[in-house]
Amino acid sequence: MRDIITLQCNECKNRNYSTTKNKKKTTARLEFKKFCNTCRTHTVHRETK
């Protein structure tokens, strides 16, 4: 079962992206390096609740 999660920028704390994840197979929080419009750079985005 895939659940929708949101990704939050570590620098400015904006919630910029949403994606899906299989919570049974991936129990750890996801981290992606994505572009943040507020920071205007590529920063690490981490899964939030």
Biopython code that builds the backbone (N, CA, C, O; Angstrom):
import numpy as np
from Bio.PDB.StructureBuilder import StructureBuilder

atoms = [
    (1, "MET", "N", (0.841, -1.176, 0.000)),
    (1, "MET", "CA", (0.000, 0.000, 0.000)),
    (1, "MET", "C", (0.891, 1.246, 0.000)),
    (1, "MET", "O", (1.756, 1.398, 0.863)),
    (2, "ARG", "N", (0.677, 2.115, -0.953)),
    (2, "ARG", "CA", (1.492, 3.314, -1.074)),
    (2, "ARG", "C", (0.765, 4.494, -0.437)),
    (2, "ARG", "O", (-0.436, 4.680, -0.634)),
    (3, "ASP", "N", (1.507, 5.280, 0.324)),
    (3, "ASP", "CA", (0.956, 6.451, 0.993)),
    (3, "ASP", "C", (1.595, 7.709, 0.437)),
    (3, "ASP", "O", (2.761, 7.700, 0.044)),
    (4, "ILE", "N", (0.827, 8.793, 0.405)),
    (4, "ILE", "CA", (1.333, 10.081, -0.056)),
    (4, "ILE", "C", (2.070, 10.746, 1.098)),
    (4, "ILE", "O", (1.548, 10.838, 2.210)),
    (5, "ILE", "N", (3.298, 11.213, 0.823)),
    (5, "ILE", "CA", (4.092, 11.922, 1.827)),
    (5, "ILE", "C", (4.516, 13.270, 1.257)),
    (5, "ILE", "O", (4.511, 13.465, 0.042)),
    (6, "THR", "N", (4.884, 14.201, 2.138)),
    (6, "THR", "CA", (5.374, 15.502, 1.700)),
    (6, "THR", "C", (6.848, 15.621, 2.045)),
    (6, "THR", "O", (7.318, 15.054, 3.032)),
    (7, "LEU", "N", (7.568, 16.364, 1.219)),
    (7, "LEU", "CA", (8.996, 16.587, 1.428)),
    (7, "LEU", "C", (9.222, 18.036, 1.835)),
    (7, "LEU", "O", (8.670, 18.956, 1.231)),
    (8, "GLN", "N", (10.042, 18.228, 2.868)),
    (8, "GLN", "CA", (10.283, 19.552, 3.424)),
    (8, "GLN", "C", (11.757, 19.909, 3.285)),
    (8, "GLN", "O", (12.631, 19.076, 3.525)),
    (9, "CYS", "N", (12.027, 21.148, 2.896)),
    (9, "CYS", "CA", (13.394, 21.639, 2.753)),
    (9, "CYS", "C", (14.044, 21.756, 4.136)),
    (9, "CYS", "O", (13.415, 22.236, 5.080)),
    (10, "ASN", "N", (15.304, 21.316, 4.255)),
    (10, "ASN", "CA", (16.001, 21.404, 5.538)),
    (10, "ASN", "C", (16.459, 22.820, 5.849)),
    (10, "ASN", "O", (16.639, 23.160, 7.018)),
    (11, "GLU", "N", (16.651, 23.650, 4.838)),
    (11, "GLU", "CA", (17.159, 25.005, 5.053)),
    (11, "GLU", "C", (16.045, 25.974, 5.471)),
    (11, "GLU", "O", (16.131, 26.606, 6.523)),
    (12, "CYS", "N", (15.008, 26.085, 4.644)),
    (12, "CYS", "CA", (13.969, 27.091, 4.898)),
    (12, "CYS", "C", (12.683, 26.497, 5.473)),
    (12, "CYS", "O", (11.768, 27.245, 5.818)),
    (13, "LYS", "N", (12.594, 25.172, 5.583)),
    (13, "LYS", "CA", (11.458, 24.453, 6.175)),
    (13, "LYS", "C", (10.166, 24.570, 5.368)),
    (13, "LYS", "O", (9.081, 24.342, 5.903)),
    (14, "ASN", "N", (10.273, 24.924, 4.078)),
    (14, "ASN", "CA", (9.085, 24.949, 3.221)),
    (14, "ASN", "C", (8.770, 23.546, 2.738)),
    (14, "ASN", "O", (9.676, 22.758, 2.468)),
    (15, "ARG", "N", (7.482, 23.233, 2.630)),
    (15, "ARG", "CA", (7.045, 21.935, 2.116)),
    (15, "ARG", "C", (6.764, 22.101, 0.632)),
    (15, "ARG", "O", (5.717, 22.615, 0.239)),
    (16, "ASN", "N", (7.724, 21.654, -0.198)),
    (16, "ASN", "CA", (7.690, 21.940, -1.618)),
    (16, "ASN", "C", (7.181, 20.799, -2.474)),
    (16, "ASN", "O", (6.539, 21.050, -3.493)),
    (17, "TYR", "N", (7.436, 19.571, -2.108)),
    (17, "TYR", "CA", (7.162, 18.433, -2.981)),
    (17, "TYR", "C", (6.314, 17.393, -2.257)),
    (17, "TYR", "O", (6.306, 17.318, -1.029)),
    (18, "SER", "N", (5.597, 16.589, -3.051)),
    (18, "SER", "CA", (4.893, 15.429, -2.514)),
    (18, "SER", "C", (5.197, 14.240, -3.399)),
    (18, "SER", "O", (5.394, 14.385, -4.606)),
    (19, "THR", "N", (5.236, 13.053, -2.791)),
    (19, "THR", "CA", (5.549, 11.828, -3.500)),
    (19, "THR", "C", (4.867, 10.677, -2.779)),
    (19, "THR", "O", (4.228, 10.878, -1.747)),
    (20, "THR", "N", (5.000, 9.475, -3.318)),
    (20, "THR", "CA", (4.417, 8.308, -2.671)),
    (20, "THR", "C", (5.526, 7.371, -2.227)),
    (20, "THR", "O", (6.630, 7.377, -2.773)),
    (21, "LYS", "N", (5.203, 6.561, -1.216)),
    (21, "LYS", "CA", (6.188, 5.600, -0.724)),
    (21, "LYS", "C", (5.471, 4.394, -0.163)),
    (21, "LYS", "O", (4.374, 4.507, 0.384)),
    (22, "ASN", "N", (6.101, 3.232, -0.303)),
    (22, "ASN", "CA", (5.590, 1.996, 0.254)),
    (22, "ASN", "C", (6.103, 1.889, 1.691)),
    (22, "ASN", "O", (7.291, 1.645, 1.902)),
    (23, "LYS", "N", (5.223, 2.068, 2.684)),
    (23, "LYS", "CA", (5.651, 2.101, 4.072)),
    (23, "LYS", "C", (6.039, 0.730, 4.610)),
    (23, "LYS", "O", (6.743, 0.644, 5.616)),
    (24, "LYS", "N", (5.593, -0.346, 3.959)),
    (24, "LYS", "CA", (5.981, -1.683, 4.425)),
    (24, "LYS", "C", (7.423, -2.005, 4.057)),
    (24, "LYS", "O", (8.134, -2.638, 4.837)),
    (25, "LYS", "N", (7.862, -1.575, 2.877)),
    (25, "LYS", "CA", (9.222, -1.876, 2.425)),
    (25, "LYS", "C", (10.230, -0.828, 2.868)),
    (25, "LYS", "O", (11.380, -1.162, 3.155)),
    (26, "THR", "N", (9.823, 0.429, 2.928)),
    (26, "THR", "CA", (10.719, 1.522, 3.286)),
    (26, "THR", "C", (10.229, 2.145, 4.580)),
    (26, "THR", "O", (9.299, 2.951, 4.572)),
    (27, "THR", "N", (10.848, 1.777, 5.689)),
    (27, "THR", "CA", (10.395, 2.299, 6.980)),
    (27, "THR", "C", (11.126, 3.582, 7.367)),
    (27, "THR", "O", (10.600, 4.376, 8.146)),
    (28, "ALA", "N", (12.333, 3.796, 6.836)),
    (28, "ALA", "CA", (13.096, 5.001, 7.171)),
    (28, "ALA", "C", (12.542, 6.205, 6.408)),
    (28, "ALA", "O", (11.827, 6.053, 5.418)),
    (29, "ARG", "N", (12.883, 7.396, 6.885)),
    (29, "ARG", "CA", (12.431, 8.611, 6.212)),
    (29, "ARG", "C", (13.222, 8.837, 4.937)),
    (29, "ARG", "O", (14.434, 8.626, 4.896)),
    (30, "LEU", "N", (12.521, 9.269, 3.896)),
    (30, "LEU", "CA", (13.162, 9.510, 2.609)),
    (30, "LEU", "C", (13.901, 10.838, 2.619)),
    (30, "LEU", "O", (13.490, 11.790, 3.282)),
    (31, "GLU", "N", (15.003, 10.887, 1.869)),
    (31, "GLU", "CA", (15.758, 12.123, 1.680)),
    (31, "GLU", "C", (16.138, 12.230, 0.215)),
    (31, "GLU", "O", (16.698, 11.299, -0.362)),
    (32, "PHE", "N", (15.827, 13.375, -0.382)),
    (32, "PHE", "CA", (16.191, 13.655, -1.763)),
    (32, "PHE", "C", (16.851, 15.020, -1.829)),
    (32, "PHE", "O", (16.540, 15.909, -1.037)),
    (33, "LYS", "N", (17.765, 15.181, -2.778)),
    (33, "LYS", "CA", (18.345, 16.497, -3.038)),
    (33, "LYS", "C", (17.578, 17.091, -4.205)),
    (33, "LYS", "O", (17.735, 16.657, -5.347)),
    (34, "LYS", "N", (16.733, 18.103, -3.914)),
    (34, "LYS", "CA", (15.856, 18.690, -4.919)),
    (34, "LYS", "C", (16.001, 20.207, -4.896)),
    (34, "LYS", "O", (16.580, 20.781, -3.973)),
    (35, "PHE", "N", (15.456, 20.848, -5.943)),
    (35, "PHE", "CA", (15.539, 22.300, -6.054)),
    (35, "PHE", "C", (14.466, 22.959, -5.197)),
    (35, "PHE", "O", (13.305, 22.552, -5.232)),
    (36, "CYS", "N", (14.849, 23.968, -4.432)),
    (36, "CYS", "CA", (13.924, 24.740, -3.601)),
    (36, "CYS", "C", (13.796, 26.140, -4.198)),
    (36, "CYS", "O", (14.795, 26.837, -4.380)),
    (37, "ASN", "N", (12.567, 26.547, -4.502)),
    (37, "ASN", "CA", (12.341, 27.873, -5.092)),
    (37, "ASN", "C", (12.637, 28.999, -4.109)),
    (37, "ASN", "O", (13.076, 30.070, -4.527)),
    (38, "THR", "N", (12.414, 28.790, -2.836)),
    (38, "THR", "CA", (12.669, 29.824, -1.843)),
    (38, "THR", "C", (14.166, 30.047, -1.652)),
    (38, "THR", "O", (14.624, 31.189, -1.610)),
    (39, "CYS", "N", (14.925, 28.963, -1.535)),
    (39, "CYS", "CA", (16.378, 29.061, -1.346)),
    (39, "CYS", "C", (17.118, 29.322, -2.653)),
    (39, "CYS", "O", (18.244, 29.819, -2.640)),
    (40, "ARG", "N", (16.492, 28.989, -3.778)),
    (40, "ARG", "CA", (17.056, 29.141, -5.122)),
    (40, "ARG", "C", (18.291, 28.256, -5.334)),
    (40, "ARG", "O", (19.149, 28.580, -6.154)),
    (41, "THR", "N", (18.384, 27.146, -4.603)),
    (41, "THR", "CA", (19.479, 26.203, -4.765)),
    (41, "THR", "C", (18.952, 24.787, -4.591)),
    (41, "THR", "O", (17.800, 24.588, -4.205)),
    (42, "HIS", "N", (19.794, 23.810, -4.875)),
    (42, "HIS", "CA", (19.461, 22.418, -4.601)),
    (42, "HIS", "C", (19.801, 22.124, -3.140)),
    (42, "HIS", "O", (20.946, 22.282, -2.717)),
    (43, "THR", "N", (18.804, 21.698, -2.382)),
    (43, "THR", "CA", (18.990, 21.395, -0.967)),
    (43, "THR", "C", (18.396, 20.024, -0.668)),
    (43, "THR", "O", (17.674, 19.453, -1.486)),
    (44, "VAL", "N", (18.709, 19.512, 0.508)),
    (44, "VAL", "CA", (18.168, 18.224, 0.931)),
    (44, "VAL", "C", (16.727, 18.415, 1.391)),
    (44, "VAL", "O", (16.433, 19.295, 2.200)),
    (45, "HIS", "N", (15.841, 17.587, 0.870)),
    (45, "HIS", "CA", (14.435, 17.595, 1.278)),
    (45, "HIS", "C", (14.155, 16.279, 1.978)),
    (45, "HIS", "O", (14.462, 15.209, 1.451)),
    (46, "ARG", "N", (13.567, 16.358, 3.179)),
    (46, "ARG", "CA", (13.319, 15.189, 4.003)),
    (46, "ARG", "C", (11.820, 14.976, 4.173)),
    (46, "ARG", "O", (11.037, 15.925, 4.151)),
    (47, "GLU", "N", (11.441, 13.735, 4.340)),
    (47, "GLU", "CA", (10.030, 13.372, 4.540)),
    (47, "GLU", "C", (9.520, 13.934, 5.871)),
    (47, "GLU", "O", (10.214, 13.880, 6.886)),
    (48, "THR", "N", (8.296, 14.475, 5.849)),
    (48, "THR", "CA", (7.667, 14.986, 7.060)),
    (48, "THR", "C", (6.417, 14.182, 7.367)),
    (48, "THR", "O", (5.984, 13.355, 6.565)),
    (49, "LYS", "N", (5.848, 14.428, 8.518)),
    (49, "LYS", "CA", (4.634, 13.713, 8.921)),
    (49, "LYS", "C", (3.421, 14.279, 8.237)),
    (49, "LYS", "O", (2.308, 13.800, 8.457)),
]
sb = StructureBuilder()
sb.init_structure("model")
sb.init_model(0)
sb.init_chain("A")
sb.init_seg("    ")
for serial, (resi, resn, name, xyz) in enumerate(atoms, 1):
    if name == "N":
        sb.init_residue(resn, " ", resi, " ")
    sb.init_atom(name, np.array(xyz, "f"), 0.0, 1.0, " ", f" {name:<3s}", serial, name[0])
structure = sb.get_structure()
